[in-house]
Amino acid sequence: QVQLVESGGGLVQPGGSLRLSCAASGVSLDDYAIGWFRQAPGKEREGIICIPSSDGNPEYLDSVKGRFTISRDNAKNTVYLHMNSLKPEDTGVYHCAAGEDTYGGSRLRCSSIYFGSWGQGTHVTVSS
């Protein structure tokens, strides 16, 4: 099983930026689809951005398009979530997860049911 560790969360003011990291050991993350998921207080976990194992287009939750991006650093075996223009509604616990590439048509599935290995999460609070 893939072991994942997230880091980089914290308190940030609205409009600010954060970069979250998802690091793995023992396996190569570039063999897996990686997803970032958010669980806001009182809400269900939702997939916000996912990237396939191979070249392909990431999938984004509409509310983060244009503000969040995802990238891989294979040399560091780490996947990053770059968050800009943060809003209070971005507050929550952010988890990264690894799974197999699963497609619906040409689009990568970005739902938690397709990801079997999870990190413990990192807290992000967007508040003034």
C-alpha positions in Angstrom: 0.0 0.0 0.0 1.2 3.5 -0.8 2.0 5.6 2.2 1.4 9.3 1.7 2.2 12.3 3.9 0.8 15.7 3.3 2.3 19.0 4.6 2.1 22.7 4.0 -1.2 23.6 5.5 -1.8 26.5 7.8 -3.6 29.8 8.4 -3.7 32.2 5.4 -5.6 35.4 4.8 -8.2 35.6 2.0 -6.4 36.2 -1.3 -3.3 34.5 -0.1 -1.5 31.4 -1.4 -0.3 28.1 -0.1 1.5 25.1 -1.5 0.6 21.7 -0.2 2.9 18.8 -0.6 2.1 15.1 -0.9 5.2 12.9 -0.5 5.4 9.1 -0.8 8.0 6.5 0.3 8.6 3.1 -1.1 6.8 3.6 -4.4 7.0 5.9 -7.3 4.1 8.4 -7.3 4.3 8.7 -11.1 2.9 5.2 -11.3 -0.3 6.4 -9.8 -3.1 8.8 -10.4 -3.0 11.4 -7.6 -5.9 13.3 -6.2 -6.3 16.2 -3.8 -9.5 16.1 -1.8 -11.0 18.6 0.6 -13.3 18.1 3.6 -14.8 21.3 4.8 -16.4 21.5 8.2 -19.8 19.9 8.2 -19.4 18.8 4.6 -18.6 15.7 2.7 -15.1 15.1 1.2 -14.9 16.3 -2.3 -12.3 15.8 -5.1 -10.9 19.2 -6.0 -8.1 18.2 -8.5 -6.7 15.0 -9.8 -3.8 14.2 -12.2 -3.3 10.9 -14.1 -0.2 8.8 -13.8 0.8 9.5 -17.4 0.6 12.6 -19.6 -2.9 13.8 -19.6 -5.2 16.6 -18.5 -5.9 17.1 -14.8 -9.5 17.3 -13.6 -10.6 20.2 -11.6 -13.5 21.0 -9.4 -15.2 24.1 -11.0 -14.8 26.2 -7.9 -11.0 25.9 -8.0 -10.4 26.3 -11.7 -8.1 29.2 -12.4 -6.9 29.3 -8.8 -5.5 25.9 -8.0 -3.0 23.8 -10.0 -1.3 20.5 -9.5 2.2 19.4 -10.3 4.6 16.5 -9.9 8.2 16.5 -9.0 9.2 12.9 -9.8 12.8 13.4 -8.6 11.4 14.2 -5.1 8.5 11.7 -5.5 6.2 14.5 -4.5 3.0 16.0 -5.8 2.1 19.6 -5.1 -1.2 21.5 -4.8 -0.6 25.1 -5.6 -3.4 27.2 -4.2 -3.8 30.9 -5.1 -6.5 33.5 -4.5 -7.7 31.5 -1.5 -11.2 32.1 -0.1 -12.7 31.4 3.3 -14.7 28.5 1.6 -11.4 26.8 0.8 -11.0 26.1 4.5 -10.9 22.4 5.3 -8.7 19.3 5.7 -6.8 18.5 2.5 -5.9 14.9 1.8 -3.9 13.5 -1.1 -4.7 10.1 -2.4 -3.2 7.6 -4.9 -5.0 5.2 -7.2 -5.2 3.8 -10.6 -6.1 5.9 -13.6 -9.9 5.5 -14.0 -11.6 7.3 -16.9 -15.1 8.1 -17.7 -14.9 8.7 -21.5 -11.8 10.9 -21.9 -12.0 12.4 -18.4 -10.1 11.2 -15.4 -12.4 10.2 -12.6 -11.7 12.4 -9.5 -13.9 10.8 -6.9 -12.7 9.3 -3.7 -14.0 5.8 -4.6 -11.3 5.5 -7.2 -8.4 6.2 -4.8 -7.3 3.5 -2.3 -4.4 5.0 -0.5 -4.8 8.1 1.6 -2.6 10.5 3.6 -3.6 11.8 7.1 -4.5 15.3 5.8 -3.3 18.8 6.5 -5.5 21.6 7.7 -6.0 24.8 5.7 -7.7 27.8 7.3 -8.5 30.8 5.2 -9.5 33.7 7.5 -8.7 37.3 8.2 
